[in-house]
Structures are given as C-alpha cells and as structure tokens.
Amino acid sequence: MAIETGDAVSLEYVGKLTDGTIFDTSRPEVAKEEGLAEAQPDREYEPLTVEVGAGTVIEGLDEALVGMDVGDEESIEIPPEKAYGQPSEDRIREHDTAQLREVLGDDPEEGMYVQTQQGGLGEIVHADDDVVRIDFNHELAGETLVFDIEIVDAN
C-alpha cells in the first residue's frame, strides 16, 4: 500500500552531495567505509523512522516518501530550497569578543564551533580583538542533496 501523509515509515538512506561526497547514512557499512562511524563513535547506524508530513526530516525527503511502498528504492535529488535553504547573511551574527571570551572561557578562534542555549550550532568565521562573527547557516545550506533511500517498513 502506498505511503501517505501521517504514516510511520522506516527507511535506510545514504545522503550525498552532487559530487558523490557522503555526509550521512543509516547504513553501518557505509558509515564505516566513509569514516563517519569513526567521527561519531557513539552513534547507532540504523533505519530512520519518521512520520510522513510531520516535518521531522527535510521537506524534499518528506515529500518524496509519499506514494512509495515497502521495498521501494529510489535516488532523490533535493534542491536547497527543499533542504537547508540558501546561505544567508542574516544568519551570521556579530558578538563582542570580550563578552564571548567570558562565555567560552577561552579565546574565540576562527574555525571553532559554538552552541547557543537554544541548541543552534555556529562556526566562528572571524575573530579579532573587538568582534567575533559566528555563522549559523546550516553546513549544507546552498547544497543540492541526493538521497538513496530504501523503504524497509511502513504503517
């Protein structure tokens, strides 16, 4: 029976950039081969279960699941507008270096990642004696994504 909005679906997936670079997967063998398992040793690589239409995955993937069925395998290309959007200058914030140093307990340096109290993750892209610029754009913003998916269960 075809998957509909509201269905719970379990899927295996490999997420890639258009150049073939793998950035995420549910498959343990792919994670090991690509070095993802080493980078995230505490993560369990297993099928992802989502409620279709609930907004728990990116829009393009959510939409692609509708109409598929258990056993279906597809490769789906998702443009930035249905993934993580385009990078925006509005998501780059400036902070006073001295204040941020107090919060971090260390000198802010380019390339460091910081997390907000709300859970947002940003990369320091500029740091000098006066100002620190933190980029809160998602690391995949602006990218067209390719997901190879296999539906393993649905109800």
Buried (B, 14 or more C-beta within 10 A) or exposed (E): EEBEEEBEBBBBBBBBEEEEEBBBBBBBEBBEEBEBBEEEEEEEBEBBEBBBBEEEBBBBBBBBBBEBEBEBEEEBEBEBEBBBBEBEEEBBEEBEBEEBBEEBEEEBEEEBEBEEEEEEEBBBBEBEEEEBBBBBBBEBBBBBBBBBBBBBEBE
